[in-house]
Amino acid sequence: MRATKAQAERLERLHRLPCMACVYEGVSQPSKTEAHHLVDRGYRKHSGGHDATIPLCAWHHRGLQRDGWIKAEMTAKYGPSLALKKREFVLMYDSERELLAMVNKVLEAT
């Protein structure tokens, strides 16, 4: 679904935020911030679409490893990836809905 003007502005602001998991870990991001869309019942449209997004780096979002690094090294340095180990990610950083609530507060304050 195409983003509205307000949603496009939100996504632009979101991409300027740091990865939430990297901030928690206290590490510098291995890659640029991406917008992770929450998915409920298998569809973005049930989750809030472009309004239900959180900032994650490529590792935490999609499990994309740095060149020359293996998954175990990435996990040891950066913590669990949402794409690869969702249960561990949620235990470490909170649920996607809780993270969304935090992001929304940050975006409202800026």
C-alpha positions as CSV (number, residue, x, y, z in Angstrom):
1,M,0.0,0.0,0.0
2,R,1.3,3.4,-0.9
3,A,2.2,5.8,1.9
4,T,0.2,8.9,2.5
5,K,2.1,12.2,2.8
6,A,2.0,12.0,6.6
7,Q,3.2,8.4,6.5
8,A,6.0,9.2,4.1
9,E,7.1,12.0,6.5
10,R,7.0,9.5,9.4
11,L,9.1,7.0,7.5
12,E,11.7,9.7,6.6
13,R,11.9,10.7,10.3
14,L,12.1,7.0,11.3
15,H,15.1,6.4,9.0
16,R,17.0,9.2,10.8
17,L,16.6,7.4,14.2
18,P,19.1,4.8,15.4
19,C,18.3,1.1,15.5
20,M,16.5,0.5,18.8
21,A,18.2,-2.7,19.4
22,C,21.7,-1.3,18.8
23,V,20.9,1.5,21.2
24,Y,19.9,-1.0,23.8
25,E,23.1,-3.0,23.2
26,G,25.2,0.2,23.4
27,V,26.9,-0.6,20.0
28,S,27.3,1.3,16.8
29,Q,25.0,0.2,14.0
30,P,26.5,-2.2,11.5
31,S,24.3,-0.7,8.8
32,K,21.8,2.0,8.1
33,T,18.4,2.2,9.8
34,E,15.5,0.5,8.1
35,A,11.8,0.7,8.8
36,H,10.4,-2.6,10.1
37,H,6.7,-2.9,9.5
38,L,4.8,-4.8,12.2
39,V,2.7,-7.6,10.8
40,D,-0.4,-8.9,12.6
41,R,-2.3,-12.0,11.4
42,G,0.1,-12.2,8.4
43,Y,-0.7,-8.8,6.9
44,R,0.7,-5.3,7.3
45,K,-2.8,-3.9,6.8
46,H,-3.9,-5.5,10.1
47,S,-1.0,-4.0,12.0
48,G,-1.3,-0.3,11.0
49,G,0.7,-0.3,7.8
50,H,3.3,2.5,7.5
51,D,2.1,3.9,10.8
52,A,3.3,0.7,12.6
53,T,7.0,0.9,11.9
54,I,10.1,0.7,14.2
55,P,13.7,1.6,13.3
56,L,16.1,-1.3,13.1
57,C,19.4,-1.9,11.3
58,A,19.7,-4.5,8.6
59,W,21.0,-7.1,11.1
60,H,18.2,-6.7,13.6
61,H,15.6,-6.3,10.9
62,R,16.5,-8.9,8.3
63,G,19.5,-10.8,9.7
64,L,21.9,-9.3,7.2
65,Q,25.4,-10.0,8.3
66,R,28.4,-7.7,7.9
67,D,30.9,-8.8,5.2
68,G,33.0,-11.6,6.6
69,W,31.0,-12.1,9.8
70,I,29.1,-15.2,10.7
71,K,25.7,-15.2,12.4
72,A,27.2,-16.3,15.8
73,E,29.6,-13.3,15.7
74,M,26.8,-10.9,14.8
75,T,24.7,-12.2,17.6
76,A,27.5,-12.0,20.1
77,K,28.3,-8.4,19.1
78,Y,24.8,-7.0,18.3
79,G,22.3,-9.3,19.9
80,P,19.5,-11.4,18.4
81,S,18.0,-10.6,15.0
82,L,14.2,-10.2,14.8
83,A,14.2,-12.1,11.4
84,L,16.3,-15.0,12.7
85,K,15.4,-15.3,16.4
86,K,12.2,-13.5,17.0
87,R,11.6,-15.1,20.4
88,E,15.0,-14.1,21.7
89,F,14.7,-10.6,20.2
90,V,11.4,-10.1,22.0
91,L,12.8,-11.4,25.3
92,M,15.8,-9.1,25.0
93,Y,14.2,-5.9,23.6
94,D,10.4,-6.2,24.3
95,S,7.5,-6.9,21.9
96,E,7.2,-5.1,18.6
97,R,4.1,-3.3,20.0
98,E,6.0,-2.1,23.0
99,L,8.9,-0.9,20.8
100,L,6.3,0.9,18.6
101,A,4.9,2.7,21.6
102,M,8.4,3.9,22.5
103,V,9.1,5.0,18.9
104,N,5.9,6.9,18.7
105,K,6.8,8.8,21.9
106,V,10.2,9.7,20.5
107,L,8.6,10.9,17.2
108,E,6.0,12.9,19.1
109,A,8.7,14.6,21.1
110,T,10.8,15.6,18.1
